[in-house]
Amino acid sequence: MTQTLRLELDLRPVHRVGADVLVVPFVPEHGLTRGPLSWADWRLCGLLSETLRRDTSAGADAVLLAPSGGRLRADWILALGVAENVSEEGLRRVAEGIVERVRSLRVARLALALPALGDPARIAEAFAVGLMASVARAGESLDARLVVSRESARAAWAGLQRAAQSPLAGITLELAASADPRSDSRDRPQVAEQGSL
């Protein structure tokens, strides 16, 4: 039986993305001053940074699950530490771990922010391949939103298209254009694509 991974690009800021769980990878060395997690932390009045500051030993293995208390459109925030110099294989493992964590939470609506670690195409491709591998192992389809900045949208889309060419038997990757209705045609990928792997 073929499993499906449906990925939709979402160009909205993380605090405007509706989801049961919003997963936000971050680089502990950078703190929460940069990237998508800084927006979520600001909306939560510093709860994330304060909690992560208390647990300084976790480093790249930092994991924090916190309720949004209605200050974000997502019900829960899952912050995951990622090493600054993480390899593509490491990014795939991070994506696989995300799926395993959220499945245990019985999540219906998942949003995943693309970490600010350089080339968005490379990161989006590695994340998509990791998500597909996890879907194949779990034997269950998954719908997710990949939250990216407007500036990264085209590159992330290209990375997702490359991921659709990855040789994972029994997985269909469906790609959907942006969920941001305010984005203009220059920011939004023009077509939805489907590829059977």
MARPA-463244 format. One record per residue (C-alpha): y, z, x; residue in three letters. Coordinates in steps of 0.5 Angstrom, whole numbers, plus 500, padded with zeros to 3 digits. Example, Ala and Ser with C-alpha at 12.3 -4.5 7.8 and 13.67 -1.06 7.14 Angstrom:
BEGIN
491516525ALA
498514527SER
This chain:
BEGIN
500500500MET
507498503THR
512504503GLN
519502503THR
525505507LEU
532503503ARG
538504507LEU
545503504GLU
551503509LEU
557508506ASP
564508509LEU
567514506ARG
568520510PRO
563525510VAL
566530505HIS
566524500ARG
559522500VAL
555525495GLY
548527497ALA
543533496ASP
543534504VAL
548531508LEU
545530515VAL
550530521VAL
547530528PRO
552532533PHE
553533541VAL
554541542PRO
557539549GLU
563536545HIS
563542540GLY
566540533LEU
572537535THR
570530534ARG
565526530GLY
563527523PRO
561534523LEU
568536524SER
570534517TRP
565538514ALA
567544518ASP
574543516TRP
572543509ARG
568549510LEU
573553513CYS
570553520GLY
563556517LEU
559551522LEU
563552528SER
563559527GLU
555560526THR
554555532LEU
558559537ARG
554565535ARG
548561537ASP
550558544THR
543558547SER
541553542ALA
544547545GLY
541540544ALA
536544539ASP
541547535ALA
539546527VAL
544549522LEU
542548514LEU
548551510ALA
550550503PRO
557547502SER
559551496GLY
562545492GLY
567544498ARG
563537500LEU
560532495ARG
553534498ALA
550540496ASP
547542503TRP
549540510ILE
544540516LEU
547540523ALA
543538528LEU
544538536GLY
543532540VAL
544531547ALA
550527550GLU
545522554ASN
540522549VAL
535515550SER
534510544GLU
527514544GLU
530520543GLY
534518538LEU
528515534ARG
525522535ARG
531525532VAL
531521526ALA
523522525GLU
525530525GLY
530529520ILE
525526515VAL
520531516GLU
526537515ARG
528534509VAL
522532506ARG
520540506SER
526541502LEU
524536497ARG
531532497VAL
532526493ALA
539524495ARG
539524503LEU
545522507ALA
545521514LEU
552521519ALA
551516525LEU
552520531PRO
558518535ALA
554517542LEU
557510544GLY
554503541ASP
553504534PRO
549498533ALA
544501538ARG
544508535ILE
543505528ALA
537501530GLU
534507533ALA
535511527PHE
532506523ALA
526505527VAL
525512527GLY
526513520LEU
521507518MET
516511523ALA
517517519SER
516514512VAL
510510515ALA
507517517ARG
509520511ALA
506515506GLY
512516502GLU
518511500SER
525514502LEU
532512500ASP
538514504ALA
545513506ARG
547512513LEU
555514513VAL
559510518VAL
566509520SER
569503518ARG
570501525GLU
563502526SER
560498520ALA
559491523ARG
556494529ALA
551499525ALA
549493520TRP
547489526ALA
543494529GLY
540495522LEU
538488522GLN
535488529ARG
531494526ALA
528490520ALA
525486526GLN
521492529SER
513491528PRO
511497524LEU
506495519ALA
506497512GLY
514498512ILE
519494508THR
526496510LEU
531494505GLU
539494507LEU
544495502ALA
552493503ALA
557499503SER
558504498ALA
565504499ASP
568501493PRO
575501497ARG
573498503SER
575490503ASP
571485505SER
573485512ARG
570492513ASP
564491508ARG
557487510PRO
557481506GLN
550481504VAL
544486502ALA
538484506GLU
530485505GLN
525484510GLY
518486510SER
515489517LEU
